[in-house]
């Protein structure tokens, strides 16, 4: 299990995100949920639970998105803990629906 902190963009706005392989689900705060468009499918699409507060990271910065293990597995996102970065080499470049 591991954790990586990084910004991701949600409809053009950077959100402080904790990628946590120890968390099963993905959570977002209401301010992030309010930015989501209900008509277009975003590049990163996953189920997320909206909760009032996720908490602070180790540096005291408020976490806006907690990206859980199920979503990381679904999107091919891997944690490279030794380098504190995300491995997106298996992240799909195209969306194909059957």
FITIVEX-596865 format. One record per atom (N, C-alpha, C, O, CB): residue number from 1; atom name; x, z, y. Coordinates in nm, 4 decimals. Glycine has a CB too. Layout:
<atoms>
nr | atom | xx | zz | yy
NUM | CA | X | Z | Y
...
</atoms>
This chain:
<atoms>
nr | atom | xx | zz | yy
1 | N | 0.0842 | 0.0000 | -0.1180
1 | CA | 0.0000 | 0.0000 | 0.0000
1 | C | 0.0885 | 0.0000 | 0.1240
1 | O | 0.1969 | 0.0583 | 0.1249
1 | CB | -0.0957 | 0.1217 | 0.0000
2 | N | 0.0408 | -0.0655 | 0.2270
2 | CA | 0.1187 | -0.0721 | 0.3491
2 | C | 0.0311 | -0.1045 | 0.4681
2 | O | -0.0879 | -0.1338 | 0.4565
2 | CB | 0.2287 | -0.1745 | 0.3361
3 | N | 0.0966 | -0.0977 | 0.5840
3 | CA | 0.0250 | -0.1210 | 0.7094
3 | C | 0.1135 | -0.2004 | 0.8040
3 | O | 0.2326 | -0.1726 | 0.8182
3 | CB | -0.0184 | 0.0127 | 0.7746
4 | N | 0.0533 | -0.2996 | 0.8684
4 | CA | 0.1205 | -0.3794 | 0.9712
4 | C | 0.0273 | -0.3838 | 1.0911
4 | O | -0.0931 | -0.4037 | 1.0757
4 | CB | 0.1560 | -0.5251 | 0.9196
5 | N | 0.0826 | -0.3652 | 1.2108
5 | CA | 0.0028 | -0.3718 | 1.3342
5 | C | 0.0397 | -0.4978 | 1.4099
5 | O | 0.1574 | -0.5300 | 1.4266
5 | CB | 0.0252 | -0.2457 | 1.4233
6 | N | -0.0641 | -0.5697 | 1.4559
6 | CA | -0.0392 | -0.6954 | 1.5268
6 | C | -0.1643 | -0.7353 | 1.6043
6 | O | -0.2755 | -0.6968 | 1.5679
6 | CB | 0.0021 | -0.8081 | 1.4277
7 | N | -0.1460 | -0.8124 | 1.7111
7 | CA | -0.2607 | -0.8669 | 1.7840
7 | C | -0.3138 | -0.9891 | 1.7095
7 | O | -0.2369 | -1.0686 | 1.6556
7 | CB | -0.2215 | -0.9042 | 1.9304
8 | N | -0.4474 | -1.0030 | 1.7074
8 | CA | -0.5099 | -1.1279 | 1.6661
8 | C | -0.6094 | -1.1652 | 1.7747
8 | O | -0.6560 | -1.0788 | 1.8490
8 | CB | -0.5795 | -1.1152 | 1.5251
9 | N | -0.6420 | -1.2929 | 1.7840
9 | CA | -0.7375 | -1.3376 | 1.8854
9 | C | -0.8767 | -1.3482 | 1.8255
9 | O | -0.8960 | -1.4042 | 1.7176
9 | CB | -0.6947 | -1.4728 | 1.9451
10 | N | -0.9724 | -1.2935 | 1.8973
10 | CA | -1.1137 | -1.3051 | 1.8624
10 | C | -1.1809 | -1.3734 | 1.9809
10 | O | -1.1975 | -1.3145 | 2.0877
10 | CB | -1.1796 | -1.1636 | 1.8303
11 | N | -1.2190 | -1.4986 | 1.9596
11 | CA | -1.2778 | -1.5803 | 2.0667
11 | C | -1.1925 | -1.5769 | 2.1936
11 | O | -1.2444 | -1.5612 | 2.3041
11 | CB | -1.4198 | -1.5319 | 2.0984
12 | N | -1.0620 | -1.5917 | 2.1764
12 | CA | -0.9701 | -1.6027 | 2.2890
12 | C | -0.9165 | -1.4718 | 2.3439
12 | O | -0.8265 | -1.4745 | 2.4278
12 | CB | -1.0363 | -1.6738 | 2.3968
13 | N | -0.9681 | -1.3565 | 2.3000
13 | CA | -0.9199 | -1.2275 | 2.3497
13 | C | -0.8359 | -1.1592 | 2.2436
13 | O | -0.8759 | -1.1488 | 2.1276
13 | CB | -1.0374 | -1.1370 | 2.3913
14 | N | -0.7179 | -1.1122 | 2.2852
14 | CA | -0.6301 | -1.0423 | 2.1924
14 | C | -0.6878 | -0.9050 | 2.1581
14 | O | -0.7323 | -0.8311 | 2.2460
14 | CB | -0.4887 | -1.0281 | 2.2520
15 | N | -0.6862 | -0.8724 | 2.0284
15 | CA | -0.7353 | -0.7436 | 1.9802
15 | C | -0.6269 | -0.6774 | 1.8970
15 | O | -0.5651 | -0.7418 | 1.8122
15 | CB | -0.8657 | -0.7605 | 1.8976
16 | N | -0.6038 | -0.5504 | 1.9206
16 | CA | -0.5032 | -0.4748 | 1.8466
16 | C | -0.5577 | -0.4476 | 1.7070
16 | O | -0.6621 | -0.3842 | 1.6914
16 | CB | -0.4663 | -0.3413 | 1.9200
17 | N | -0.4866 | -0.4957 | 1.6062
17 | CA | -0.5366 | -0.4965 | 1.4697
17 | C | -0.4398 | -0.4257 | 1.3760
17 | O | -0.3184 | -0.4445 | 1.3835
17 | CB | -0.5605 | -0.6395 | 1.4227
18 | N | -0.4956 | -0.3446 | 1.2887
18 | CA | -0.4197 | -0.2796 | 1.1832
18 | C | -0.4539 | -0.3497 | 1.0536
18 | O | -0.5687 | -0.3455 | 1.0094
18 | CB | -0.4504 | -0.1263 | 1.1753
19 | N | -0.3554 | -0.4147 | 0.9913
19 | CA | -0.3719 | -0.4747 | 0.8593
19 | C | -0.3316 | -0.3669 | 0.7600
19 | O | -0.2146 | -0.3294 | 0.7530
19 | CB | -0.2852 | -0.6076 | 0.8417
20 | N | -0.4279 | -0.3166 | 0.6830
20 | CA | -0.4053 | -0.1999 | 0.5989
20 | C | -0.4447 | -0.2315 | 0.4553
20 | O | -0.5632 | -0.2420 | 0.4239
20 | CB | -0.4843 | -0.0783 | 0.6514
21 | N | -0.3452 | -0.2466 | 0.3681
21 | CA | -0.3742 | -0.2794 | 0.2283
21 | C | -0.4355 | -0.1613 | 0.1539
21 | O | -0.4855 | -0.1783 | 0.0427
21 | CB | -0.2471 | -0.3246 | 0.1575
22 | N | -0.4325 | -0.0432 | 0.2125
22 | CA | -0.4936 | 0.0736 | 0.1506
22 | C | -0.6407 | 0.0890 | 0.1846
22 | O | -0.7101 | 0.1709 | 0.1243
22 | CB | -0.4201 | 0.1968 | 0.1917
23 | N | -0.6890 | 0.0115 | 0.2805
23 | CA | -0.8311 | 0.0143 | 0.3170
23 | C | -0.9009 | -0.1004 | 0.2451
23 | O | -0.8541 | -0.2142 | 0.2498
23 | CB | -0.8508 | 0.0034 | 0.4728
24 | N | -1.0095 | -0.0723 | 0.1804
24 | CA | -1.0819 | -0.1750 | 0.1053
24 | C | -1.1552 | -0.2702 | 0.1988
24 | O | -1.1484 | -0.3918 | 0.1809
24 | CB | -1.1811 | -0.1102 | 0.0082
25 | N | -1.2247 | -0.2169 | 0.2974
25 | CA | -1.3102 | -0.2955 | 0.3850
25 | C | -1.2457 | -0.3218 | 0.5203
25 | O | -1.1404 | -0.2670 | 0.5528
25 | CB | -1.4423 | -0.2255 | 0.4042
26 | N | -1.3114 | -0.4069 | 0.5983
26 | CA | -1.2675 | -0.4406 | 0.7332
26 | C | -1.3662 | -0.3805 | 0.8316
26 | O | -1.4871 | -0.3825 | 0.8085
26 | CB | -1.2557 | -0.5950 | 0.7526
27 | N | -1.3143 | -0.3270 | 0.9418
27 | CA | -1.3969 | -0.2615 | 1.0423
27 | C | -1.3611 | -0.3169 | 1.1800
27 | O | -1.2458 | -0.3520 | 1.2054
27 | CB | -1.3781 | -0.1071 | 1.0380
28 | N | -1.4596 | -0.3246 | 1.2679
28 | CA | -1.4378 | -0.3638 | 1.4065
28 | C | -1.5144 | -0.2679 | 1.4955
28 | O | -1.6147 | -0.2096 | 1.4542
28 | CB | -1.4818 | -0.5111 | 1.4317
29 | N | -1.4662 | -0.2518 | 1.6189
29 | CA | -1.5371 | -0.1688 | 1.7158
29 | C | -1.6443 | -0.2543 | 1.7839
29 | O | -1.6342 | -0.3769 | 1.7827
29 | CB | -1.4381 | -0.1080 | 1.8213
30 | N | -1.7471 | -0.1919 | 1.8434
30 | CA | -1.8559 | -0.2675 | 1.9066
30 | C | -1.8094 | -0.3687 | 2.0111
30 | O | -1.8687 | -0.4760 | 2.0229
30 | CB | -1.9515 | -0.1723 | 1.9706
31 | N | -1.7050 | -0.3368 | 2.0869
31 | CA | -1.6564 | -0.4307 | 2.1890
31 | C | -1.6081 | -0.5610 | 2.1260
31 | O | -1.6239 | -0.6678 | 2.1852
31 | CB | -1.5429 | -0.3670 | 2.2705
32 | N | -1.5501 | -0.5533 | 2.0079
32 | CA | -1.5065 | -0.6744 | 1.9374
32 | C | -1.6280 | -0.7473 | 1.8806
32 | O | -1.6379 | -0.8694 | 1.8924
32 | CB | -1.4060 | -0.6395 | 1.8238
33 | N | -1.7192 | -0.6743 | 1.8200
33 | CA | -1.8397 | -0.7356 | 1.7622
33 | C | -1.9203 | -0.8093 | 1.8683
33 | O | -1.9789 | -0.9140 | 1.8406
33 | CB | -1.9273 | -0.6290 | 1.6950
34 | N | -1.9234 | -0.7549 | 1.9892
34 | CA | -1.9999 | -0.8175 | 2.0975
34 | C | -1.9418 | -0.9531 | 2.1369
34 | O | -2.0139 | -1.0377 | 2.1898
34 | CB | -2.0035 | -0.7256 | 2.2193
35 | N | -1.8126 | -0.9750 | 2.1119
35 | CA | -1.7476 | -1.1021 | 2.1460
35 | C | -1.7714 | -1.2104 | 2.0412
35 | O | -1.7433 | -1.3278 | 2.0655
35 | CB | -1.5987 | -1.0808 | 2.1634
36 | N | -1.8225 | -1.1717 | 1.9265
36 | CA | -1.8387 | -1.2687 | 1.8184
36 | C | -1.9557 | -1.3608 | 1.8459
36 | O | -2.0630 | -1.3175 | 1.8880
36 | CB | -1.8581 | -1.1976 | 1.6846
37 | N | -1.9329 | -1.4870 | 1.8214
37 | CA | -2.0328 | -1.5895 | 1.8419
37 | C | -2.1187 | -1.6003 | 1.7161
37 | O | -2.0649 | -1.6066 | 1.6055
37 | CB | -1.9668 | -1.7252 | 1.8766
38 | N | -2.2471 | -1.6026 | 1.7306
38 | CA | -2.3350 | -1.6092 | 1.6144
38 | C | -2.3639 | -1.7518 | 1.5699
38 | O | -2.4340 | -1.7718 | 1.4708
38 | CB | -2.4641 | -1.5390 | 1.6445
39 | N | -2.3112 | -1.8519 | 1.6413
39 | CA | -2.3402 | -1.9899 | 1.6077
39 | C | -2.2241 | -2.0631 | 1.5420
39 | O | -2.2465 | -2.1511 | 1.4589
39 | CB | -2.3810 | -2.0627 | 1.7300
40 | N | -2.1011 | -2.0289 | 1.5771
40 | CA | -1.9854 | -2.0979 | 1.5215
40 | C | -1.9181 | -2.0096 | 1.4179
40 | O | -1.9206 | -1.8869 | 1.4274
40 | CB | -1.8859 | -2.1367 | 1.6326
41 | N | -1.8584 | -2.0737 | 1.3196
41 | CA | -1.7816 | -2.0022 | 1.2197
41 | C | -1.6390 | -1.9883 | 1.2702
41 | O | -1.5702 | -2.0890 | 1.2870
41 | CB | -1.7860 | -2.0747 | 1.0824
42 | N | -1.5921 | -1.8643 | 1.2953
42 | CA | -1.4555 | -1.8475 | 1.3455
42 | C | -1.3521 | -1.8840 | 1.2395
42 | O | -1.3844 | -1.8909 | 1.1209
42 | CB | -1.4335 | -1.7036 | 1.3921
43 | N | -1.2284 | -1.9072 | 1.2816
43 | CA | -1.1218 | -1.9420 | 1.1872
43 | C | -1.1063 | -1.8344 | 1.0814
43 | O | -1.0992 | -1.8642 | 0.9622
43 | CB | -0.9890 | -1.9628 | 1.2608
44 | N | -1.1011 | -1.7112 | 1.1242
44 | CA | -1.0962 | -1.6020 | 1.0245
44 | C | -1.2370 | -1.5478 | 1.0131
44 | O | -1.2879 | -1.4847 | 1.1057
44 | CB | -0.9929 | -1.4872 | 1.0651
45 | N | -1.2995 | -1.5723 | 0.8994
45 | CA | -1.4355 | -1.5274 | 0.8750
45 | C | -1.4328 | -1.4278 | 0.7605
45 | O | -1.3801 | -1.4574 | 0.6533
45 | CB | -1.5301 | -1.6469 | 0.8435
46 | N | -1.4878 | -1.3128 | 0.7820
46 | CA | -1.4965 | -1.2115 | 0.6774
46 | C | -1.6064 | -1.1133 | 0.7129
46 | O | -1.6486 | -1.1054 | 0.8283
46 | CB | -1.3613 | -1.1384 | 0.6587
47 | N | -1.6517 | -1.0402 | 0.6162
47 | CA | -1.7476 | -0.9340 | 0.6425
47 | C | -1.6743 | -0.8176 | 0.7070
47 | O | -1.5621 | -0.7847 | 0.6687
47 | CB | -1.8195 | -0.8893 | 0.5122
48 | N | -1.7380 | -0.7558 | 0.8045
48 | CA | -1.6793 | -0.6394 | 0.8709
48 | C | -1.7900 | -0.5416 | 0.9068
48 | O | -1.9021 | -0.5807 | 0.9395
48 | CB | -1.5995 | -0.6813 | 0.9979
49 | N | -1.7564 | -0.4161 | 0.8998
49 | CA | -1.8484 | -0.3101 | 0.9370
49 | C | -1.8179 | -0.2706 | 1.0810
49 | O | -1.7024 | -0.2458 | 1.1156
49 | CB | -1.8368 | -0.1874 | 0.8402
50 | N | -1.9213 | -0.2646 | 1.1653
50 | CA | -1.9029 | -0.2244 | 1.3048
50 | C | -1.9163 | -0.0719 | 1.3111
50 | O | -2.0191 | -0.0158 | 1.2732
50 | CB | -2.0078 | -0.2955 | 1.4002
51 | N | -1.8108 | -0.0063 | 1.3594
51 | CA | -1.8137 | 0.1390 | 1.3766
51 | C | -1.7673 | 0.1713 | 1.5181
51 | O | -1.6925 | 0.0947 | 1.5789
51 | CB | -1.7238 | 0.2112 | 1.2701
52 | N | -1.8124 | 0.2852 | 1.5700
52 | CA | -1.7830 | 0.3225 | 1.7086
52 | C | -1.6345 | 0.3405 | 1.7367
52 | O | -1.5871 | 0.3035 | 1.8442
52 | CB | -1.8549 | 0.4490 | 1.7431
53 | N | -1.5608 | 0.3966 | 1.6420
53 | CA | -1.4201 | 0.4272 | 1.6674
53 | C | -1.3421 | 0.4188 | 1.5377
53 | O | -1.3791 | 0.4818 | 1.4387
53 | CB | -1.4042 | 0.5670 | 1.7313
54 | N | -1.2346 | 0.3417 | 1.5375
54 | CA | -1.1490 | 0.3310 | 1.4198
54 | C | -1.0390 | 0.4363 | 1.4262
54 | O | -0.9972 | 0.4891 | 1.3232
54 | CB | -1.0879 | 0.1894 | 1.4089
55 | N | -0.9930 | 0.4663 | 1.5453
55 | CA | -0.8867 | 0.5652 | 1.5621
55 | C | -0.7670 | 0.5044 | 1.6326
55 | O | -0.7720 | 0.3918 | 1.6821
55 | CB | -0.8445 | 0.6222 | 1.4268
56 | N | -0.6604 | 0.5809 | 1.6360
56 | CA | -0.5373 | 0.5396 | 1.7034
56 | C | -0.4306 | 0.5041 | 1.5999
56 | O | -0.4317 | 0.5551 | 1.4879
56 | CB | -0.4862 | 0.6516 | 1.7978
57 | N | -0.3383 | 0.4153 | 1.6393
57 | CA | -0.2249 | 0.3888 | 1.5523
57 | C | -0.1183 | 0.4960 | 1.5742
57 | O | -0.1409 | 0.5927 | 1.6469
57 | CB | -0.1671 | 0.2473 | 1.5783
58 | N | -0.0025 | 0.4785 | 1.5111
58 | CA | 0.1038 | 0.5786 | 1.5182
58 | C | 0.1589 | 0.5990 | 1.6590
58 | O | 0.2169 | 0.7033 | 1.6891
58 | CB | 0.2156 | 0.5394 | 1.4266
59 | N | 0.1404 | 0.4983 | 1.7456
59 | CA | 0.1884 | 0.5072 | 1.8835
59 | C | 0.0789 | 0.5514 | 1.9805
59 | O | 0.1012 | 0.5533 | 2.1016
59 | CB | 0.2444 | 0.3732 | 1.9274
60 | N | -0.0385 | 0.5869 | 1.9292
60 | CA | -0.1479 | 0.6318 | 2.0147
60 | C | -0.2287 | 0.5200 | 2.0771
60 | O | -0.3057 | 0.5441 | 2.1701
60 | CB | -0.0943 | 0.7172 | 2.1218
61 | N | -0.2128 | 0.3983 | 2.0280
61 | CA | -0.2863 | 0.2827 | 2.0802
61 | C | -0.4162 | 0.2672 | 2.0008
61 | O | -0.4131 | 0.2717 | 1.8778
61 | CB | -0.1997 | 0.1518 | 2.0720
62 | N | -0.5319 | 0.2488 | 2.0690
62 | CA | -0.6587 | 0.2376 | 1.9971
62 | C | -0.6647 | 0.1109 | 1.9115
62 | O | -0.6344 | 0.0013 | 1.9586
62 | CB | -0.7749 | 0.2389 | 2.0957
63 | N | -0.7038 | 0.1276 | 1.7867
63 | CA | -0.7182 | 0.0151 | 1.6946
63 | C | -0.8554 | -0.0461 | 1.7160
63 | O | -0.9564 | 0.0241 | 1.7124
63 | CB | -0.6990 | 0.0597 | 1.5457
64 | N | -0.8591 | -0.1766 | 1.7383
64 | CA | -0.9853 | -0.2469 | 1.7608
64 | C | -1.0384 | -0.3101 | 1.6321
64 | O | -1.1594 | -0.3240 | 1.6142
64 | CB | -0.9673 | -0.3542 | 1.8678
65 | N | -0.9478 | -0.3479 | 1.5438
65 | CA | -0.9857 | -0.4082 | 1.4154
65 | C | -0.8986 | -0.3457 | 1.3070
65 | O | -0.7771 | -0.3343 | 1.3230
65 | CB | -0.9693 | -0.5653 | 1.4179
66 | N | -0.9606 | -0.3055 | 1.1976
66 | CA | -0.8870 | -0.2640 | 1.0788
66 | C | -0.9149 | -0.3708 | 0.9738
66 | O | -1.0266 | -0.3808 | 0.9230
66 | CB | -0.9294 | -0.1183 | 1.0289
67 | N | -0.8151 | -0.4492 | 0.9419
67 | CA | -0.8276 | -0.5620 | 0.8500
67 | C | -0.7929 | -0.5115 | 0.7111
67 | O | -0.6769 | -0.4814 | 0.6832
67 | CB | -0.7350 | -0.6822 | 0.8919
68 | N | -0.8927 | -0.5016 | 0.6232
68 | CA | -0.8755 | -0.4405 | 0.4921
68 | C | -0.8251 | -0.5346 | 0.3845
68 | O | -0.8112 | -0.6550 | 0.4058
68 | CB | -1.0033 | -0.3828 | 0.4485
69 | N | -0.7977 | -0.4764 | 0.2674
69 | CA | -0.7365 | -0.5473 | 0.1552
69 | C | -0.8226 | -0.6631 | 0.1041
69 | O | -0.7695 | -0.7687 | 0.0700
69 | CB | -0.7097 | -0.4503 | 0.0422
70 | N | -0.9547 | -0.6447 | 0.0985
70 | CA | -1.0402 | -0.7529 | 0.0483
70 | C | -1.0321 | -0.8772 | 0.1363
70 | O | -1.0250 | -0.9891 | 0.0856
70 | CB | -1.1851 | -0.7056 | 0.0394
71 | N | -1.0331 | -0.8576 | 0.2679
71 | CA | -1.0225 | -0.9714 | 0.3604
71 | C | -0.8833 | -1.0342 | 0.3538
71 | O | -0.8699 | -1.1564 | 0.3589
71 | CB | -1.0536 | -0.9268 | 0.5049
72 | N | -0.7804 | -0.9511 | 0.3426
72 | CA | -0.6446 | -1.0066 | 0.3322
72 | C | -0.6308 | -1.0893 | 0.2055
72 | O | -0.5707 | -1.1967 | 0.2081
72 | CB | -0.5389 | -0.8939 | 0.3338
73 | N | -0.6852 | -1.0411 | 0.0952
73 | CA | -0.6799 | -1.1157 | -0.0306
73 | C | -0.7580 | -1.2467 | -0.0171
73 | O | -0.7112 | -1.3521 | -0.0602
73 | CB | -0.7364 | -1.0305 | -0.1473
74 | N | -0.8749 | -1.2398 | 0.0417
74 | CA | -0.9595 | -1.3585 | 0.0588
74 | C | -0.8892 | -1.4664 | 0.1410
74 | O | -0.9005 | -1.5851 | 0.1102
74 | CB | -1.0916 | -1.3201 | 0.1258
75 | N | -0.8174 | -1.4261 | 0.2446
75 | CA | -0.7535 | -1.5220 | 0.3349
75 | C | -0.6063 | -1.5459 | 0.3044
75 | O | -0.5390 | -1.6161 | 0.3799
75 | CB | -0.7672 | -1.4747 | 0.4761
76 | N | -0.5546 | -1.4891 | 0.1955
76 | CA | -0.4161 | -1.5144 | 0.1573
76 | C | -0.3153 | -1.4527 | 0.2523
76 | O | -0.2056 | -1.5060 | 0.2689
76 | CB | -0.3922 | -1.6611 | 0.1489
77 | N | -0.3504 | -1.3413 | 0.3149
77 | CA | -0.2602 | -1.2723 | 0.4071
77 | C | -0.1868 | -1.1641 | 0.3303
77 | O | -0.2492 | -1.0811 | 0.2641
77 | CB | -0.3377 | -1.2119 | 0.5283
78 | N | -0.0549 | -1.1645 | 0.3388
78 | CA | 0.0271 | -1.0648 | 0.2700
78 | C | 0.1094 | -0.9872 | 0.3718
78 | O | 0.1469 | -1.0405 | 0.4763
78 | CB | 0.1196 | -1.1317 | 0.1651
79 | N | 0.1368 | -0.8622 | 0.3409
79 | CA | 0.2183 | -0.7772 | 0.4279
79 | C | 0.3636 | -0.7835 | 0.3829
79 | O | 0.3930 | -0.7681 | 0.2644
79 | CB | 0.1669 | -0.6305 | 0.4267
80 | N | 0.4545 | -0.8062 | 0.4775
80 | CA | 0.5980 | -0.7994 | 0.4505
80 | C | 0.6452 | -0.6715 | 0.5191
80 | O | 0.6859 | -0.6730 | 0.6353
80 | CB | 0.6767 | -0.9295 | 0.5030
81 | N | 0.6391 | -0.5624 | 0.4459
81 | CA | 0.6635 | -0.4311 | 0.5045
81 | C | 0.8061 | -0.4130 | 0.5537
81 | O | 0.8277 | -0.3515 | 0.6582
81 | CB | 0.6317 | -0.3245 | 0.4046
82 | N | 0.9043 | -0.4657 | 0.4801
82 | CA | 1.0442 | -0.4486 | 0.5190
82 | C | 1.0734 | -0.5112 | 0.6551
82 | O | 1.1617 | -0.4651 | 0.7275
82 | CB | 1.1357 | -0.5096 | 0.4136
83 | N | 0.9988 | -0.6162 | 0.6898
83 | CA | 1.0194 | -0.6861 | 0.8172
83 | C | 0.9082 | -0.6575 | 0.9173
83 | O | 0.9105 | -0.7098 | 1.0287
83 | CB | 1.0292 | -0.8358 | 0.7937
84 | N | 0.8110 | -0.5752 | 0.8790
84 | CA | 0.6961 | -0.5413 | 0.9634
84 | C | 0.6301 | -0.6651 | 1.0221
84 | O | 0.6116 | -0.6769 | 1.1432
84 | CB | 0.7391 | -0.4484 | 1.0755
85 | N | 0.5943 | -0.7586 | 0.9313
85 | CA | 0.5284 | -0.8815 | 0.9736
85 | C | 0.4297 | -0.9246 | 0.8675
85 | O | 0.4284 | -0.8732 | 0.7557
85 | CB | 0.6309 | -0.9931 | 1.0010
86 | N | 0.3456 | -1.0222 | 0.9064
86 | CA | 0.2487 | -1.0792 | 0.8140
86 | C | 0.3035 | -1.2077 | 0.7538
86 | O | 0.3707 | -1.2851 | 0.8220
86 | CB | 0.1147 | -1.1055 | 0.8847
87 | N | 0.2749 | -1.2304 | 0.6261
87 | CA | 0.3086 | -1.3554 | 0.5592
87 | C | 0.1813 | -1.4374 | 0.5528
87 | O | 0.0888 | -1.4039 | 0.4788
87 | CB | 0.3693 | -1.3312 | 0.4158
88 | N | 0.1762 | -1.5448 | 0.6301
88 | CA | 0.0590 | -1.6315 | 0.6348
88 | C | 0.0823 | -1.7638 | 0.5630
88 | O | 0.0093 | -1.8601 | 0.5865
88 | CB | 0.0198 | -1.6577 | 0.7784
89 | N | 0.1838 | -1.7704 | 0.4748
89 | CA | 0.2148 | -1.8960 | 0.4068
89 | C | 0.1033 | -1.9392 | 0.3133
89 | O | 0.0926 | -2.0579 | 0.2822
89 | CB | 0.3439 | -1.8830 | 0.3292
90 | N | 0.0204 | -1.8470 | 0.2677
90 | CA | -0.0911 | -1.8814 | 0.1794
90 | C | -0.2244 | -1.8850 | 0.2543
90 | O | -0.3302 | -1.9017 | 0.1937
90 | CB | -0.0991 | -1.7818 | 0.0644
91 | N | -0.2181 | -1.8689 | 0.3870
91 | CA | -0.3382 | -1.8739 | 0.4704
91 | C | -0.3890 | -2.0170 | 0.4722
91 | O | -0.3116 | -2.1083 | 0.5009
91 | CB | -0.3094 | -1.8227 | 0.6155
92 | N | -0.5169 | -2.0398 | 0.4425
92 | CA | -0.5680 | -2.1770 | 0.4369
92 | C | -0.5648 | -2.2456 | 0.5732
92 | O | -0.6023 | -2.1866 | 0.6746
92 | CB | -0.7099 | -2.1775 | 0.3830
93 | N | -0.5201 | -2.3692 | 0.5740
93 | CA | -0.5159 | -2.4486 | 0.6974
93 | C | -0.6479 | -2.5213 | 0.7202
93 | O | -0.6808 | -2.5582 | 0.8330
93 | CB | -0.4005 | -2.5499 | 0.6921
94 | N | -0.7230 | -2.5415 | 0.6126
94 | CA | -0.8513 | -2.6102 | 0.6204
94 | C | -0.9560 | -2.5240 | 0.5524
94 | O | -0.9268 | -2.4478 | 0.4603
94 | CB | -0.8443 | -2.7513 | 0.5553
95 | N | -1.0787 | -2.5381 | 0.6002
95 | CA | -1.1901 | -2.4666 | 0.5369
95 | C | -1.2671 | -2.5655 | 0.4529
95 | O | -1.3173 | -2.6657 | 0.5039
95 | CB | -1.2832 | -2.3985 | 0.6427
96 | N | -1.2767 | -2.5376 | 0.3233
96 | CA | -1.3502 | -2.6244 | 0.2322
96 | C | -1.4586 | -2.5413 | 0.1653
96 | O | -1.4302 | -2.4366 | 0.1070
96 | CB | -1.2554 | -2.6899 | 0.1262
97 | N | -1.5804 | -2.5870 | 0.1737
97 | CA | -1.6947 | -2.5159 | 0.1135
97 | C | -1.7514 | -2.6042 | 0.0032
97 | O | -1.7774 | -2.7226 | 0.0247
97 | CB | -1.8057 | -2.4815 | 0.2213
98 | N | -1.7703 | -2.5467 | -0.1141
98 | CA | -1.8277 | -2.6225 | -0.2269
98 | C | -1.9702 | -2.5812 | -0.2491
98 | O | -2.0362 | -2.6331 | -0.3391
98 | CB | -1.7463 | -2.6016 | -0.3557
</atoms>
